Each structure stands twice: as structure tokens, then as C-alpha cells.
Amino acid sequence: MARDKTLIIGNWKMNLGVHDSSLYLHKLAKVVKIHRNVEVVIAPTILALQTLSVQVNLRQIKLAAQNFYYRDHGAYTGEVSATMLRGIVQYVLVGHSERRHVFHESDKDIRAKVQAAIRNDIRPILCVGETAGEKAADETKDVLFDQLIGGLANVTSEELEKIVIAYEPVWAIGTGKNALPPDVTFAIQAIRSQLKHLYGAKAAANIQVLYGGSVTADSAAAYLELPDVDGLLIGGASLDAHIFSGIIEKAYTIKK
Ligand code: 13P
């Protein structure tokens, strides 16, 4: 997808059960407009995806899975594959910092997941970002480069068009310490410059890059106004349908 759409994604993490997810979608659907320039995506618990996929109007709101396993079928007790998610979700999160840090997912796992998503016609949202220690050591660019190379190895330039990158500095996630807009611009320009190196200028200019990390109703506009930011990946502030829809409203008025 070209960069003419702003993506607003709510990652509910391990919050809201099936019933609450369904009620939330009902509320959100009353206020979300079908808008040419804004795409709204919610990532509920995997348990709710089936129910929500029947309830949702996909022209209005799309669905994302928070996680999955990279094999398509087999003896992997407890896992859900991208093949099983196919037709239910349009997006999947890959390489979220909580998956990297709490569940020790490696670049090898992450790249296999990117491949699995593409193979199953689901758009991967590849999350990258530095920790507080790496930022203090001035290693942000190096970390982003390593995570991009790690996650995108084996991805062709045609496949790159299906991928969304989310810049989520680890120190900003769930901490209330959101990154300053100039720091976000710096990081996203570093991401595009690395993608230019790997895939050429056109591919780098066309890829959608989002910001995530303690975005609130008050801070959202400052990011959406940045020319390099193509949308937001929102955790805590997406748990309240009223707050989340307020952020979506801002996206309607800030033209890309
Ligand atoms: P918060 O918005 O709660 O900081 O979470 C960001 C995030 O991790 C979204 O994926």
C-alpha cells in the first residue's frame, strides 16, 4: 500500500476478553468513518478474532493478530499459524518489543514470521526500536539497522511493499515517556535510509512507517503532523474506545 493512508492501530495486548472486545468494536463502529485516507486496525486477544471477524465491517475497521507461529501446520502444541489466521486478519504484529524481550524472540524467529505472514497474504507490521540503554549509548541507528536486516532478510523488493514498519522505542512503551517528535523523525529517517540502502530509493520512499510508544489523545497530533510518520501503533490509549476514536478523528483532519 502506498503512503496515502494513515494507519491507526490499536494493540490491546493481554487486555479485554471476547465479550469486552465485541462490545468495544460495537462502540467503535458507531464512530469510525469509512475514510479514504485513514485505515483503522485493532489487535485484540487472539481468542476474540474469530468473533470480531464476523462482526466487523472490513471497509471500516481491519483486524490484526498480536502474535502467531511461523510454521503453517504441525506438532506445535499451543500455537496458532498465519495459515489459520488467513481470512480472519489483514495484519499481524511481528517483533513487538514485548515478544523480543519477554518471550526472547530472536531475529531468526522474527524473519520467519515476516515470511509466514507474506506467504499467507497477511501484512506484517515489523516493530523495531532501541532500549533506554542503547539510546543512552547513542546506538539507536545501529539497533534499528540490525533489527531491519534481521527481520527483512529474504524479503524481496515486491514483498517489501506489503510490510509496515513500526518504530517503537522500548523505553517509550507503556512508560508515559513518549519520544519527542524530532527524535521520531531522526529514527524514521534512519529506517528509510537503511531501506534505501537495501531496496533502493523508491521502495524506501513508499514504505509505511508508524510511531508507537505512550501515544495519548494529547500527543497523537504532533506525530501525525510529521511528514515521515504514516500512522500510530497505540497500546494503553487504545483500550478506551472513546480515547481511541478521538485519535482517529485527529487522523481525519491531519491530511497526509
Ligand atoms: P503504549 O501505547 O501503551 O505505550 O504501547 C505501545 C505499544 O507497545 C503498541 O504496540
Residues whose N, C-alpha, C, O or C-beta is under 5 A from the ligand:
A	BS01	13P	N11 A172 I173 G174 T175 G212 G213 S214 V215 L233 I234 G235 G236 A237
